[in-house]
């Protein structure tokens, strides 16, 4: 997983949820950072905008941590290059 992607995703979570970026870890979830389902939906939209990708509803349901989001984005980037 790219450190850059993880850093960017962590910053998006921190900014949206109003928490210090230092408190966002790869294993952090929206709920563990005191967010709710609306925050999850808004974060998916923000991630799509930031990275220029579309995330299906099925995929979004599996992205339950910051680290999984970063891995997903890196996988999508790698697939696009292939």
DAHUBEL-V917129 format. One line per field, one symbol per residue. ss: DSSP state (2 for helix, 1 for strand, 0 for the rest). phi: phi as a letter, one per 40 degrees, with the letter a starting at -180 (. if undefined). A space follows every 50 residues. Layout:
ss = ???
phi = ???
//
This chain:
ss = 00222222222222222000222000000022200022222222222222 20000022222200022222222222222220
phi = .ccccccccdcccccccgbcdcccbdccbdccbgbbcccdcccdcccdcc bgbbbcdccdccccadcccccccccccccccc
//
